[in-house]
Amino acid sequence: FSTNLAAGSQATLGGNVTIAGTEAGGYTVGGAGNGTTPARINAARSNLVTTNGVVHQIDRVILP
């Protein structure tokens, strides 16, 4: 869940991504391929429980 996200680098199958908090209380997620434009987690569409995990809607593709 988004409440468990912590700022810093996280390993994924596609490479490391960087999670950062925002002043508005949300989060951004970026891979090295995104340069200085990270994806933003849409607070209204986060923590969507599915049968095999949790989904967070973001506003762009994360490039590892």
Rosetta blueprint (number, residue, H / E / L):
1 F L
2 S H
3 T H
4 N H
5 L L
6 A L
7 A L
8 G E
9 S E
10 Q E
11 A E
12 T E
13 L L
14 G L
15 G E
16 N E
17 V E
18 T E
19 I E
20 A E
21 G E
22 T L
23 E L
24 A L
25 G L
26 G L
27 Y E
28 T E
29 V E
30 G E
31 G E
32 A H
33 G H
34 N H
35 G L
36 T L
37 T L
38 P L
39 A E
40 R E
41 I E
42 N L
43 A H
44 A H
45 R H
46 S L
47 N L
48 L E
49 V E
50 T E
51 T L
52 N L
53 G E
54 V E
55 V E
56 H L
57 Q L
58 I E
59 D L
60 R L
61 V L
62 I L
63 L L
64 P L
